[in-house]
Amino acid sequence: MKKLSLYLPLLTVLLVHADARAEGRCPDGYFPIGGGSTGWEGCAPMGPDAGTGTSEEPEPQWETRWGAVATTDGAMGVAAGQESQKNAEQQAIAECQAHSPDKACEVRIAYYNQCVAVAWGDAGSRMARSPDLKDAEETALRNCEKTTTNCDLYYSACSYAERAQ
């Protein structure tokens, strides 16, 4: 009886190893099916990604975002982060009209998935758009200084694409 108790752990390891080897005939992410009295063997996928061959997340989906700037003599309206060009332009015009109800505002610039900057000087404004906010601001100021004096950065914003999935 004492000898049997010495060999029992070794017997257990051998049995477990034999069972693990039987499952080892399938690649990672699959388990064995069939065999025995059925006469056929195969492997079936495991888990929620079964059959896809990958466990990576799908590529992200991005949605375009719009912005706009509308102006009239001395008044400005802006919009950023809108889902459509039409929404951005309507919001910018409405905001501009609220500041100057007696004058017709017009959209001066609409942009998507990038940034815009407005520099204002003594004789009007200049605008620039760019994927980079700092670049848009510097370009707007530079353009303003070419045509007028006392230019200052008046507005800047970005409407970058937003991850939808």
N, C-alpha and C positions, 0 to 999 in steps of 0.2 A: 504494500500500500504506500509505503514511503517513497519507493521508486516511481510510482505513478504520479505522485504529487510533484516530483521533480520534473517530469516530462510534460505535465499538463500545460505550463506556460509556453513551452516550445511548440506543442501541438496546436495551441490557440493561435500563435503567430503564423504558423504554416497555413492553417485554414483561412485566416483573414487575408494572407498574402495571395492565396489561390483565388479568392473571390475578387480581390482588387485587380488581379491580372485578367480576369474574365471581362471586367469592365474596361480594361485598358485597350481593347481592340477598336474603340471609337475615339475620334479626335476630341479635343477639349470643347466643351459646350454641348456635347451629344452623349446619349446613353444607349446601351445596347438593347435591341428588341429582337424578338423571335428566338430562334434556336430551339434546343430541346426537341420535343416530339413534332414541332411544326415543320422541321426540315429546312427552314430558311432563317437567316440572320440579317440584321441591319442595324442602323444607328438612327436615332431620332433626336432632334434639337431639344435643348432644355431652355427654360426661362422665357421672359416676355419678348426677347428679341429672336425667338425661335424662327429659324428659316431665313433670317436676314443675313446671316453670316457676319454681322457686326453688332457691337454693343455701343457704338459711338452715337452721340446725339445728332439729330438732323441739322443741316446747315440753317443758320438763322435767316429769317425773312425780314426784310426791311420795308418800311412804308415812307414814301416821300413826304416831306413837310415843307410848307410854303410860308413865305413872308412877303410883305409889300410895304411900300412907303407912298403915301399920297400927300400932295401939297397944294396950296394956293398962296396968294400973297401973304406971307408971314405966318401961315398956319401949317401944321403938319399932323398927319395921322399915321400910325404904324400898326402892323400886325406881324406876328411870328408864330411858328409852330402850328400852322393851320393844315388841315388835311387836303385842301384843294386850293388852286390858284384863285378861283372865284371867291371862296370864303375869305382868303387873305386880302384880296382887293376890296371886297365889300366892307370888311372890318376897318381897313385903313381909311377908306373914304368916309365912313360913318364917324370915325374919331376926328378926322380932319374937319368935317362939316360941323361937328360939335364945337370946335374952336373958332370957326368962321362961318356962321350960318348964312351970311349974306353973299358969299362967294362960292363958286363951283370948284370943288376939289377934283384933282385928277391924279391917277396913279402914275407915279414917276418911275417906279421900278418894282418889279416883282421878281422873286428869286426862290429857288428851292434847293434843299440839301447843301446850303452854304451860308455865308454871312453877308451882311450889308453894313455900310457905314455912311453917315451923312455928315458932311462938314459944311458949316454955314459961315459966310463972311458978309462984308458990307453990301456986296452987289448980288447976293443970292447964294444958292447952295450947289454942292457937287456931291455925287454919290458914287460908291464903288462897291462891287461885290467880289467875294473871293472865298475859297474853302477855308481860309485862315482868317480869324477875326482881326488879328494885329495887321495883317497885310491889307485887309479891306479898309481899316482905319487910316493907315499910312497913305494909301492910294487916294482916298477921299480928301484928306488934308492937302496932299501934293497937288491934286487937280484943282482944288479950291484956290490955292495960293497962286496958281498960274493965271487965274482970271479975276481975282479980287483981293482985297486986303482984310486983315483982322479975322482970319479964318480960325474957327474952333470946331472941335469935334462935338457934334450936337446929339447924335444918336448912333448906336451900333447894336446889332443883335445877330444871332445865328438861328437858323431853322434847319437843324440837321435831321437826317432820316432817323426814324425811331424803330427800334426792334419790335416787330409784331409777334414773333414766335421765337 
